[in-house]
Structure formats: C-alpha cells, structure tokens
Amino acid sequence: MSRALNLIGDRWTLLLLYCLFLGQGRFSELLEMTGMARSVLAKRLQRLEEAGLLCRRRYQQHPPRDEYLLTERGADLHDVACAIIAWDRRWHYDARSPMHRLRHSTCGREFTPLQCCAACGEPVHAREVDWRPGPGAGLDPHPGARAHRRSSIAAEDIAATQPLMQRSFEILGDRWTAMTVAAAFYRHRRFGEFQDALGIASNILSERLARLVELEVLTRGDEARDGYRLTEQGLDLFPIIVALLRWGDRWLAGRRGPPLSLFHRHCGQLLVPVVACDRCGEAVEPGEMRLSGAMRKRLLG
C-alpha cells in the first residue's frame, strides 16, 4: 500500500485518474474537468506516464495532438476508484457531485459500487477479515517507501473547482494520513504503536491523528491508554485499503511476493476482492461507470 500511495497518493492525481476512468483523455478535456493549471496537469500526466499508468495516442496530426489512455496497470486501479466512490457516496453524499451520480451501464441505474469476496460473493467488511504474513513480509526496502512530501493542494481548493469528493481526497490524497488509517486496521491504538509501525515523525503523526479525529474517522478515548479507534465511518474505509493492497501486490510487490495475505472469515478463503453493482448484483468492469447526461454537461461546464 505504501508503494501504491507513492504513485497515486496526491489529490490532483486522484482527481485526474477519475476523469480518465470516465473516458476523458484529451488535455483540453482534463483541463476543463479538473480546473488544474496547465503546468500542474502536464506534470501529473508526465509522472503517471513514467510510472506506466498512462500511454499517449495521437488523434490529430496537424497540429499534432495526443490523448492519454490508461494502460493495463492504470486501468487496474478501477477497484480502488470504485471503493473510494462507494465510501464517499455512502457517508458524504452530495447530489451536485458527478461521482455520486454514476450509472452502471449494464443495468442503467444509479448505483454504489460494492466490494465483494470473489469466493463466496458476500460483501467485504473489516470485522470479517483476518490477515497473516505473506511471503514478502518484513520491512520494505523499496525506494518507494521513502517519506513522501505532503501535497500542497488543499482539498477545499479542488472542491472550489469541481464538487468531487472533497472528504475522501483529504484522507487519501495525503500519504501519511492514508497510512495512519491503514495502521489502525492492524489494531494499532496508541501513539507509540502508530509511530513504531509507520516510522513517522511525532509532529506529523500528531497532526494526522488530530485531523482524522476531526474528520470522525478515528475517535480518541478519555484516557491516554485508551488510544485511538476507528469509528463506523473509519471502518467503512476498509474496502479502499483492500483494493490498494491488491493493486500493490499485483504491480509493485517484490520478488518474494505480497507481504500480507487476507482471508475472508465468512468463507475461510483467501480474499480476492471484486466490485459489484449494488442494484443489479452484476460485476462492474472498467468502462462500465457512466456519468448521466446532465451530470456530464455540468462537469464539463
């Protein structure tokens, strides 16, 4: 997950990926949809291309113009995007947000993506998943595990441009905030436990914990020994963590393999997450999320 967040744990990058998942790949379209400055957009696109998440295809020769397409590696972030959309829609629904008004092309209805276990088909819940060390367990020597500078883009700056899931961007668009949430799922409770697990400076950890309490993702006990615990809203972030782990295991794991194995307690099988439509029950494949006509018109101005 640390390696995955080093690539996509940035608010503008998350916003850009959502637009690409909705089929908007031309520079002019991305400028319009995201409200980014041209230089910021160009830099994010270049970084995603260098990471192998995007490729370019020329659609016009005179003058030469390219569009950006998701590679197999980039398109495989589909489950992460669906999990983020589901959490934000469930807890912070806003009818003005295009991402909260998506339709499933198979059944044509407005839907909430639902993460399920591939083995038994049941929804994935944090309290029903166990973990064991995987073949790649241990400290991560990967250069992507280095400290990541916090994004200088505030969530409200994005919200002022487009009403696109401000709360989830605030949590997942900052690497240390997202990693602190992930550590809480490993039942770390006290300040020292978080610090040992993450290797994070005290002042940075204090700030992130306070912000997560403010966002009602964590709650703090009255006594220091009580530590921090995930709220119901915080527990509902678990499918995002699972999706990030799955993507990182597939594309960024070292030679030894995944560092962690998850097991679904309901069926006892290795957890392989899949995304389903909560309305028709069918799988939601990449390319099957659609903006309604009115929402698309609003988003593109």
C-alpha positions in Angstrom: 0.0 0.0 0.0 2.9 2.3 0.7 4.3 1.8 -2.8 0.8 2.4 -4.3 0.3 5.7 -2.4 3.7 6.9 -3.6 2.2 6.8 -7.1 -1.3 8.0 -6.6 -1.5 9.4 -3.0 -1.9 13.0 -4.2 -5.2 14.9 -4.5 -4.7 16.2 -8.1 -3.5 12.7 -9.2 -6.6 11.1 -7.8 -8.9 13.7 -9.5 -7.1 13.1 -12.8 -7.4 9.4 -12.6 -11.2 9.7 -12.0 -11.5 11.8 -15.2 -9.5 9.2 -17.2 -11.8 6.4 -15.9 -14.7 8.3 -17.2 -13.2 8.3 -20.7 -11.9 11.9 -20.7 -8.3 11.7 -22.0 -7.6 14.8 -24.1 -5.6 17.6 -22.5 -8.3 20.2 -23.1 -11.0 17.9 -21.5 -8.8 17.2 -18.5 -8.2 21.0 -18.1 -11.9 21.6 -18.2 -12.9 18.8 -15.8 -10.2 19.3 -13.2 -9.6 23.0 -13.2 -5.9 22.4 -12.9 -3.3 24.9 -14.1 -1.7 23.7 -17.4 1.7 23.2 -15.8 0.2 21.1 -12.9 -1.7 18.9 -15.3 1.3 18.4 -17.6 3.4 17.4 -14.6 0.9 14.9 -13.2 0.4 13.4 -16.7 4.1 13.0 -17.2 4.5 11.4 -13.8 1.7 8.9 -14.5 3.2 8.1 -17.9 6.6 7.5 -16.4 5.0 5.2 -13.8 3.5 3.1 -16.6 -0.1 4.1 -15.7 -0.8 6.1 -18.9 0.3 6.0 -22.5 -0.3 8.5 -25.3 -2.1 8.1 -28.6 -2.0 10.6 -31.4 -5.5 11.6 -32.5 -4.6 14.6 -34.7 -1.6 15.2 -37.0 -2.0 18.9 -37.9 -1.3 20.3 -35.4 -0.1 17.2 -33.5 -2.3 16.4 -30.6 -2.3 13.3 -28.3 -4.8 11.8 -25.9 -3.9 9.9 -22.7 -5.1 6.4 -22.2 -4.9 4.1 -19.2 -2.5 1.2 -19.6 -3.3 -2.2 -18.1 -1.6 -1.2 -14.9 -3.5 2.1 -14.8 -6.9 0.5 -15.6 -6.3 -2.0 -12.8 -6.8 0.9 -10.3 -10.5 0.6 -11.2 -11.3 -1.2 -8.0 -9.6 1.4 -5.9 -11.6 4.2 -7.6 -14.8 2.2 -7.1 -14.1 1.7 -3.4 -13.3 5.4 -2.9 -16.5 6.4 -4.7 -18.6 4.0 -2.6 -17.2 5.3 0.7 -17.7 9.0 -0.2 -21.2 8.4 -1.6 -22.3 6.5 1.5 -21.0 8.9 4.1 -20.9 12.3 2.3 -23.5 12.1 -0.5 -23.8 15.3 -2.5 -26.3 15.4 -5.4 -24.1 18.0 -7.1 -21.1 15.7 -7.2 -20.9 13.8 -10.6 -19.1 11.0 -8.9 -22.1 10.4 -6.6 -24.5 10.2 -9.6 -22.8 7.4 -11.6 -24.8 4.9 -13.6 -23.9 1.2 -14.2 -24.0 0.8 -18.0 -25.2 -2.9 -17.6 -28.4 -2.1 -15.7 -28.6 1.6 -16.4 -29.3 2.6 -12.8 -27.6 5.0 -10.5 -25.5 2.8 -8.2 -23.0 2.4 -5.4 -20.0 0.1 -6.1 -20.0 -2.8 -3.6 -16.8 -4.7 -2.8 -17.4 -8.5 -2.5 -15.4 -11.6 -2.0 -14.8 -13.5 -5.2 -15.1 -16.9 -3.5 -18.5 -16.5 -1.8 -19.9 -13.3 -3.2 -20.6 -11.7 0.1 -19.8 -8.0 0.8 -16.4 -7.4 2.5 -16.5 -5.9 6.0 -13.5 -5.0 8.2 -14.6 -7.2 11.1 -14.9 -10.3 8.9 -11.3 -10.3 7.5 -8.2 -11.9 9.1 -4.6 -11.4 7.9 -1.4 -13.4 8.0 2.1 -12.5 7.0 2.7 -13.2 3.3 5.9 -14.4 1.6 7.1 -10.8 1.2 6.6 -9.8 4.8 9.1 -7.6 6.5 10.4 -4.1 6.3 10.1 -2.6 2.8 13.5 -1.8 1.3 11.8 -0.5 -1.9 12.7 3.1 -2.7 9.0 3.9 -3.0 8.8 3.5 0.8 10.7 6.7 1.5 8.9 9.6 3.1 6.5 11.4 0.7 6.1 15.1 0.8 2.5 16.2 1.7 0.6 17.6 -1.2 0.4 21.4 -1.1 -3.0 21.3 -2.7 -5.8 21.7 -0.2 -9.0 19.7 -0.5 -11.1 22.8 -0.5 -9.1 24.1 -3.5 -10.3 21.2 -5.5 -13.8 21.5 -4.2 -13.9 25.1 -5.2 -13.2 24.0 -8.8 -15.3 20.9 -9.0 -17.6 19.2 -6.4 -15.6 15.9 -6.5 -15.4 14.0 -3.2 -13.6 16.5 -1.0 -13.6 14.3 2.1 -12.1 11.2 0.5 -9.4 13.3 -1.3 -8.5 14.8 2.1 -7.9 11.4 3.6 -6.4 9.5 0.6 -4.7 12.5 -1.1 -2.1 12.6 1.7 0.1 9.6 2.0 0.7 9.8 5.8 -3.0 10.3 6.5 -3.9 7.2 4.5 -1.1 5.2 6.1 -2.3 6.2 9.5 -5.8 4.9 8.7 -4.3 1.6 7.4 -2.2 1.2 10.6 -5.4 1.5 12.6 -6.8 -1.6 10.8 -3.8 -3.5 12.2 -5.2 -2.7 15.6 -2.6 -0.1 16.5 -4.2 2.1 19.1 -1.7 4.1 21.0 0.5 7.0 19.7 3.7 5.0 20.2 2.3 2.0 18.3 1.4 4.2 15.3 4.9 5.8 15.4 6.7 2.4 15.5 4.6 1.0 12.7 4.9 3.9 10.4 8.3 5.4 11.2 6.7 8.8 11.2 7.9 12.0 13.0 6.0 12.9 16.2 4.7 16.2 14.9 3.5 14.7 11.6 1.7 11.9 13.4 0.1 14.2 15.9 -1.3 16.4 13.1 -2.6 13.4 11.2 -4.3 11.8 14.2 -5.9 15.1 15.2 -7.2 15.6 11.7 -8.6 12.1 11.5 -10.5 12.6 14.8 -11.8 15.9 13.4 -13.0 14.1 10.3 -14.7 11.5 12.5 -12.6 8.6 11.0 -11.0 8.0 14.4 -12.2 8.5 17.9 -10.0 9.1 20.9 -10.6 7.7 24.4 -10.7 9.9 27.5 -7.5 8.3 28.9 -4.2 8.1 27.0 -4.2 4.3 27.5 -7.5 4.1 25.6 -5.7 5.3 22.4 -7.5 5.8 19.0 -10.2 3.6 17.5 -11.8 3.6 14.1 -15.4 4.9 14.0 -18.0 3.2 11.9 -17.1 5.7 9.1 -13.5 4.8 9.6 -14.2 1.0 9.5 -16.0 1.6 6.2 -12.7 2.7 4.6 -11.6 -0.9 4.7 -12.5 -1.8 1.1 -10.3 1.0 0.0 -7.4 -0.4 1.9 -8.1 -3.9 0.5 -8.2 -2.5 -3.1 -4.9 -0.6 -2.6 -3.3 -3.7 -1.2 -4.5 -5.9 -4.1 -3.2 -3.4 -6.7 0.1 -3.0 -4.9 0.5 -6.8 -4.6 -0.1 -7.3 -8.3 2.1 -4.5 -9.7 4.6 -3.4 -7.0 5.3 -6.5 -4.9 9.0 -7.6 -4.7 10.4 -10.9 -5.9 9.3 -12.6 -2.7 5.7 -11.8 -3.3 2.9 -10.0 -1.3 3.8 -9.0 2.3 0.3 -9.8 3.6 -2.4 -12.3 2.9 -6.1 -11.5 3.7 -8.7 -14.2 4.5 -12.4 -13.8 4.4 -13.8 -15.2 7.7 -17.2 -15.8 6.2 -15.9 -18.5 3.8 -12.4 -19.1 5.0 -10.9 -18.4 1.6 -8.1 -16.1 0.5 -9.8 -12.7 0.0 -9.9 -11.8 -3.7 -12.0 -8.6 -3.9 -14.3 -7.9 -6.8 -16.6 -4.9 -7.5 -20.3 -5.4 -8.0 -23.3 -3.1 -8.6 -25.5 -2.8 -5.5 -28.6 -2.5 -7.7 -28.3 -5.5 -10.1 -25.6 -7.6 -8.4 -23.5 -7.9 -11.6 -19.8 -7.2 -11.7 -18.7 -3.7 -12.5 -15.9 -3.8 -15.1 -13.6 -1.0 -16.2 -15.5 1.3 -18.5 -18.9 0.5 -17.1 -19.3 3.6 -14.9 -21.1 6.3 -16.7 -21.9 9.9 -16.0 -25.6 10.8 -16.6 -26.1 13.3 -19.4 -27.0 16.2 -17.1 -24.0 15.4 -14.8 -21.6 15.3 -17.7 -22.9 18.6 -19.0 -22.5 20.2 -15.6 -19.0 18.8 -15.1 -17.8 20.0 -18.5 -19.4 23.4 -18.0 
